[in-house]
Amino acid sequence: MPPIFWTQKQDIGPSRRTRHGLVYDAARDRVVLFGGDPGGAPLADTWHWDGTLWTQVADTGPSARHSVAMAYDSAAQRVVLFGGASGSTFFGDTWEWDGTEWTQVADTGPLARASLAMAHDGVRGRTVLFGGAAAGALTGDTWEWDATEWTQVQDVGPSARRGHAMTFDATASRVLLFGGAGADGAGLNDTWGWDGTAWTQVADTGPDPRAASALVGNGVVVLFGGVNSINPGLPPVSRVMYGDSWRWEGNAWTKIQDIGPAPRWGHGMAYRSAAGRIVLFGGSTLFAPAQDASLVPGLQPDTWEVQPGPGAAGGPGAEVAAVAIVPDLVADEGEVLEVTVTLTGPAPGPVDLVTGIFADDGSGNYVPISPPGFAIPAPITIGSGETSTQFQIVRDADPLAAGNYAIGVAVEGGSDIGGAFFTVV
């Protein structure tokens, strides 16, 4: 399984928040963001991400709220939004976004709720809703929206829960659901599939139990992040934030070695199919109840992208295709790393590379480091028409501590990043 390397994009745009809605509008090639929890009064702003810039496109529409569910109805070419919460108020209204404005299209259907999940079944032309937290109780019902009205289609299947993640698995033509939290707030790690008639549990192993993760799919299904419990009474020492990536292989989960965003929960992810990129925004690296000021120090305003795996659209010819390291072991002063970088095609002109060293923080998450005595030469340039280059990194002092490391390389200003892992013993 090849690793994936996230690239951090622009950090100017929506303010810091968690529990927002994020979905890809394929008709307009825009990722749409709505609302969220900034650690105080919830938000009601709408933003577009075009792959380069965030633009605020509306501040009217659904009332301010967090913990909404959003899905893209490919037949109607509309983003569908349902539910959410503000303080002790739960919402049960349905809205659609046409790229320009929000329109309320229903105020009847599922019980008002928050921390639910939705996914659009593009084969059957239905938006599927499951679960969530209603006033005083968790729900475990399944509803479908046909662009006109809601119909309850099932009340058996996964246990009642909130904070679960759903997407449409195009390969198997079914909606996929993972995890969430039960009544005690503890994370779950069961995986279910909805085929339009019944729920079937398709796995009970894979990622650690968690809630408030994010799941996207379009031929390749990827999950990122989450938190082991959303019980506010859990001691901080027992709280676990996840920053790992997992890929669903049709009948089982596989952990992907990756470098990217810090561990977090309540972030949003969308698959921008026109560019073959997963887009991630926001979330929190600290846990606190909704609309609590203690959330603020952990809220993230960052935007990340990654090419999820085989079959995704490629980038321009000057993007990194592969990185190799020889040897794969560095321990002592004077050791040399031979790094080879290959591009996806001939460089259209002189191309500068940017690179960095990352270390496993002990939980499988790679974070950037600047180890002493481990200098990377700069600049690293690939000449016009060339497809690869080599450079050396020499250990001159202070050997790295034993552990797992990676080198990430990207074309300066490019959207792809490649890398390779090495181990110090």
C-alpha positions as a printed Julia matrix, in Angstrom:
425×3 Matrix{Float64}:
   0.0    0.0     0.0
   1.73   3.23   -1.11
   1.77   6.09    1.39
  -0.18   9.29    0.87
   1.18  12.76    1.59
  -1.16  15.62    2.41
  -0.33  19.12    1.19
  -1.3   22.14    3.29
  -2.99  24.78    1.17
  -4.12  28.36    1.8
  -4.93  29.23    5.42
  -6.8   32.44    4.58
 -10.53  31.9     4.39
 -13.16  30.56    6.79
 -12.53  31.23   10.47
 -11.53  28.46   12.89
 -14.35  26.04   13.58
 -15.43  22.46   14.13
 -18.65  20.47   13.42
 -19.24  22.35   10.14
 -20.68  20.96    6.91
 -18.38  20.33    3.93
 -19.33  18.78    0.59
 -18.29  18.89   -3.08
 -20.6   20.51   -5.64
 -19.6   18.68   -8.84
 -21.69  20.82  -11.2
 -19.78  23.94  -10.24
 -16.47  22.29   -9.21
 -16.57  23.92   -5.78
 -16.25  22.54   -2.27
 -19.05  24.09   -0.18
 -18.66  24.85    3.54
 -21.46  25.92    5.88
 -21.66  26.95    9.53
 -19.91  25.28   12.42
 -18.89  25.77   16.03
 -16.22  28.42   16.78
 -16.29  27.76   20.52
 -19.19  30.17   21.02
 -22.28  31.23   19.09
 -22.49  29.03   15.97
 -21.88  30.32   12.46
 -24.13  30.66    9.38
 -21.64  31.59    6.65
 -21.23  29.78    3.32
 -17.88  29.45    1.53
 -16.54  28.0    -1.73
 -13.11  26.39   -2.25
 -11.98  26.27   -5.9
  -8.69  24.46   -5.31
  -6.77  27.71   -4.86
  -8.87  30.21   -2.9
 -11.68  30.33   -0.36
 -14.47  32.81   -1.17
 -17.4   33.66    1.08
 -20.48  33.39   -1.1
 -23.39  33.88    1.33
 -24.24  34.87    4.87
 -27.97  34.22    4.57
 -29.81  30.92    4.41
 -30.09  28.33    7.19
 -29.89  29.85   10.67
 -26.59  29.66   12.53
 -25.87  26.09   13.62
 -23.28  23.35   13.98
 -23.32  19.53   13.65
 -25.26  19.66   10.37
 -25.3   17.04    7.63
 -24.7   17.92    3.98
 -24.7   15.84    0.79
 -24.57  16.61   -2.93
 -27.55  15.49   -5.02
 -25.92  14.82   -8.39
 -29.22  14.53  -10.28
 -30.68  17.8    -8.98
 -27.22  19.44   -8.94
 -27.95  20.81   -5.48
 -26.27  20.57   -2.08
 -28.76  19.24    0.5
 -28.49  20.32    4.16
 -30.45  18.92    7.09
 -30.57  19.55   10.83
 -27.93  20.79   13.22
 -28.03  22.51   16.59
 -27.58  25.85   18.3
 -27.43  25.68   22.08
 -30.32  23.47   23.2
 -32.23  23.98   19.93
 -32.27  21.16   17.38
 -33.25  21.77   13.76
 -35.36  19.61   11.44
 -35.41  21.8     8.33
 -34.12  20.86    4.88
 -32.3   23.33    2.63
 -30.75  23.22   -0.85
 -27.83  25.26   -2.21
 -27.77  25.91   -5.98
 -24.36  27.57   -6.09
 -25.82  31.03   -5.53
 -28.39  30.91   -2.75
 -30.02  28.7    -0.13
 -33.68  27.69   -0.4
 -35.64  25.95    2.33
 -37.38  23.01    0.66
 -38.97  21.17    3.63
 -39.74  21.56    7.31
 -41.21  18.08    7.81
 -39.53  14.69    7.71
 -36.97  13.29   10.15
 -37.12  14.37   13.78
 -35.05  17.49   14.48
 -31.5   16.39   15.3
 -27.77  17.11   15.16
 -24.55  15.07   14.73
 -26.31  12.98   12.07
 -24.83  11.83    8.76
 -26.0   11.88    5.14
 -24.7   10.52    1.84
 -26.14  10.63   -1.67
 -26.71   7.34   -3.48
 -26.01   8.39   -7.05
 -27.23   5.08   -8.49
 -30.67   5.22   -6.9
 -30.96   9.01   -6.86
 -31.63   9.22   -3.13
 -29.97  11.13   -0.29
 -29.72   8.8     2.72
 -29.87  10.06    6.32
 -29.08   8.01    9.41
 -29.07   8.59   13.17
 -28.01  11.6    15.18
 -28.79  13.22   18.53
 -32.34  14.48   19.05
 -33.6   16.25   22.16
 -32.98  13.8    24.98
 -32.15  10.73   22.9
 -30.05   9.19   20.14
 -31.72   8.02   16.95
 -31.18   4.96   14.78
 -33.64   5.55   11.96
 -32.97   5.72    8.21
 -34.59   8.22    5.85
 -34.29   9.01    2.15
 -34.76  12.34    0.34
 -35.86  12.16   -3.31
 -35.43  15.92   -3.94
 -39.12  16.41   -3.08
 -39.9   14.74    0.23
 -38.48  12.59    3.02
 -39.5    8.95    3.48
 -38.56   6.76    6.44
 -37.27   3.52    4.95
 -35.82   1.58    7.88
 -35.63   1.58   11.67
 -33.36  -1.45   12.12
 -29.66  -1.69   11.34
 -26.8    0.1    13.08
 -27.39   0.96   16.73
 -28.55   4.48   17.59
 -25.57   6.83   17.48
 -24.21  10.3    16.78
 -20.99  11.61   15.3
 -20.75   8.79   12.74
 -19.4    9.2     9.2
 -21.07   8.21    5.91
 -20.24   8.28    2.21
 -21.29   6.56   -1.0
 -19.08   3.65   -2.03
 -19.37   3.78   -5.81
 -17.49   0.53   -6.27
 -20.09  -1.47   -4.33
 -23.03   0.87   -5.13
 -23.95   1.29   -1.48
 -23.82   3.86    1.29
 -21.06   3.13    3.79
 -21.3    4.08    7.49
 -18.46   3.98   10.03
 -18.26   4.45   13.79
 -19.77   7.26   15.81
 -20.62   7.25   19.5
 -23.32   5.57   21.56
 -25.23   6.92   24.53
 -22.15   6.84   26.79
 -20.11   8.91   24.3
 -17.59   6.12   23.7
 -16.48   5.63   20.12
 -17.67   2.78   17.91
 -15.8    1.06   15.07
 -18.39  -0.99   13.21
 -18.86  -0.55    9.45
 -22.23  -0.94    7.74
 -23.52  -0.84    4.16
 -26.97   0.34    2.97
 -28.11  -1.01   -0.4
 -31.44   0.8    -0.53
 -33.31  -2.03    1.12
 -31.43  -3.14    4.23
 -28.39  -2.4     6.37
 -25.67  -5.08    6.51
 -22.71  -5.0     8.86
 -19.68  -5.42    6.61
 -16.82  -5.11    9.14
 -16.18  -4.87   12.87
 -12.42  -4.39   12.71
 -10.3   -1.59   11.28
  -9.78   1.91   12.69
  -9.87   2.24   16.47
 -13.32   3.12   17.88
 -13.98   6.81   17.29
 -16.52   9.54   16.65
 -16.42  12.8    14.66
 -14.11  11.42   11.98
 -14.62  12.21    8.29
 -15.22   9.78    5.42
 -15.21  10.43    1.67
 -15.61   8.18   -1.33
 -15.66   8.22   -5.11
 -14.16   4.92   -6.22
 -11.63   5.28   -3.38
 -13.04   5.52    0.16
 -10.8    7.24    2.75
 -11.35   7.99    6.47
  -9.33  10.47    8.52
  -9.16  11.47   12.18
 -11.7   11.47   14.99
 -11.72  11.17   18.77
 -12.12   8.07   20.94
 -14.94   9.53   23.07
 -17.22  12.56   23.0
 -18.13  12.16   26.66
 -17.17  15.53   28.25
 -16.5   13.77   31.57
 -13.71  11.58   30.18
 -10.4   12.45   31.92
  -8.05  14.32   29.54
  -5.39  11.64   29.97
  -7.83   9.12   28.47
  -8.81  11.27   25.48
  -7.24  10.13   22.19
  -7.19  12.28   19.06
  -6.55  10.48   15.8
  -4.59  11.76   12.81
  -4.48   8.54   10.81
  -5.81   7.74    7.36
  -7.58   4.51    6.39
  -8.71   3.18    3.04
 -11.75   0.91    2.57
 -10.8   -1.92    0.22
 -14.32  -3.23   -0.45
 -14.58  -5.58    2.5
 -11.87  -4.46    4.95
 -10.01  -1.39    6.19
  -6.3   -0.83    5.49
  -4.27   1.77    7.36
  -2.36   4.11    5.07
   1.02   5.47    6.03
   0.61   9.21    5.72
   2.02  12.62    6.51
  -0.37  15.49    6.95
  -2.84  17.22    9.25
  -2.47  17.09   13.02
  -4.8   14.69   14.87
  -8.25  16.25   15.17
 -12.01  15.72   15.35
 -15.03  17.52   13.9
 -13.26  18.42   10.67
 -14.88  18.3     7.25
 -13.73  16.39    4.17
 -14.93  16.34    0.57
 -13.71  14.59   -2.58
 -13.11  17.09   -5.38
 -13.43  14.66   -8.26
 -12.49  17.12  -11.02
  -9.02  17.43   -9.5
  -8.78  13.95   -7.96
  -8.18  15.47   -4.52
  -9.59  15.01   -1.05
 -10.05  18.4     0.64
  -9.98  18.73    4.44
 -10.82  21.84    6.44
 -10.81  22.73   10.13
 -11.67  20.66   13.16
 -10.21  20.77   16.65
  -7.14  19.24   18.29
  -8.77  19.65   21.73
 -12.1   18.32   22.94
 -14.79  20.35   24.66
 -18.61  20.42   24.6
 -20.34  22.33   21.82
 -20.1   26.13   21.9
 -17.65  26.02   24.81
 -14.87  28.63   24.88
 -12.34  25.98   25.93
 -12.58  24.69   22.34
 -10.95  27.83   20.95
  -7.25  26.97   21.5
  -7.66  23.71   19.58
  -9.63  25.0    16.59
  -7.83  24.78   13.26
  -8.2   27.12   10.21
  -6.11  24.96    7.87
  -6.97  23.51    4.47
  -5.3   20.32    3.22
  -5.45  18.28    0.04
  -4.31  14.79   -0.91
  -4.55  12.49   -3.89
  -6.24   9.47   -2.31
  -4.78   6.65   -4.34
  -4.78   4.76   -7.63
  -7.38   5.92  -10.08
  -7.41   9.55   -8.94
  -6.83  12.29  -11.43
  -3.23  13.35  -11.84
  -1.71  16.8   -11.72
   0.38  18.73  -14.22
   3.51  17.23  -15.73
   5.85  18.8   -13.21
   4.32  17.06  -10.2
   6.2   14.53   -8.07
   5.48  10.92   -8.97
   7.87   9.02   -6.7
  10.56   9.43   -4.07
  13.09   6.73   -3.21
  15.67   6.62   -0.41
  18.83   4.46   -0.4
  19.78   3.17    2.09
  16.62   2.94    4.2
  18.57   3.1     7.45
  20.41   6.08    8.95
  21.97   5.9    12.39
  25.49   7.28   12.66
  27.44  10.43   11.91
  28.63  10.4     8.32
  25.82   8.22    7.0
  24.43   9.34    3.64
  20.9    9.24    2.29
  20.69   9.01   -1.49
  17.35  10.53   -2.5
  15.9   10.06   -5.98
  12.91  12.12   -7.11
  10.87  11.29  -10.21
   8.29  13.57  -11.84
   5.07  12.57  -13.59
   6.51  13.91  -16.85
   9.25  16.13  -18.28
   9.68  19.43  -16.47
   8.25  22.23  -18.66
  11.06  24.48  -17.42
  13.49  24.58  -14.51
  11.56  23.22  -11.49
  12.47  23.88   -7.85
  11.69  21.21   -5.28
  10.79  21.76   -1.64
  11.36  19.01    0.88
  11.2   18.27    4.58
  11.8   15.6     7.2
   8.97  14.15    9.27
   8.98  11.94   12.36
   6.44   9.46   13.7
   5.09  10.96   16.93
   4.6    7.48   18.37
   1.03   6.96   17.2
   1.59   6.61   13.44
   1.17  10.35   12.78
   4.08  12.06   11.01
   4.97  15.61   12.02
   7.6   17.95   10.52
  10.92  18.21   12.39
  14.2   20.07   11.94
  16.82  17.67   13.32
  20.29  19.12   14.0
  23.06  17.95   11.71
  20.65  16.68    9.08
  20.72  19.39    6.42
  18.81  19.13    3.16
  20.59  20.93    0.3
  18.82  23.92   -1.19
  17.8   24.73   -3.77
  17.07  21.41   -5.46
  16.34  22.03   -9.13
  15.27  19.78  -11.98
  16.26  21.14  -15.37
  13.9   21.77  -18.26
  12.89  18.54  -19.99
  14.29  16.31  -17.25
  12.13  13.79  -15.38
  14.22  13.03  -12.29
  17.02  14.17  -10.02
  19.15  12.88   -7.15
  20.57  14.56   -4.08
  22.36  13.52   -0.88
  21.61  14.22    2.74
  24.62  13.69    5.01
  24.49  13.14    8.76
  27.23  15.34   10.16
  26.4   15.15   13.88
  23.76  14.26   16.45
  22.34  11.03   14.99
  18.58  10.82   14.94
  16.9    8.96   17.77
  15.62   5.49   16.97
  12.23   5.63   15.3
  10.31   5.97   12.05
  10.89   8.92    9.71
   9.94  10.14    6.26
  11.17  12.57    3.64
   8.5   14.48    1.74
   9.21  16.19   -1.58
   7.01  18.48   -3.68
   7.32  20.78   -6.66
   7.36  24.3    -5.27
   3.88  25.71   -5.76
   2.54  22.33   -6.89
  -0.36  20.36   -5.46
   1.13  16.84   -5.29
   3.65  15.64   -2.73
   5.58  12.39   -2.76
   7.69  10.79   -0.11
   9.42   7.76    1.28
   9.86   6.31    4.75
  13.01   5.23    6.58
  13.79   3.78    9.99
  16.54   4.58   12.47
  17.57   1.78   14.84
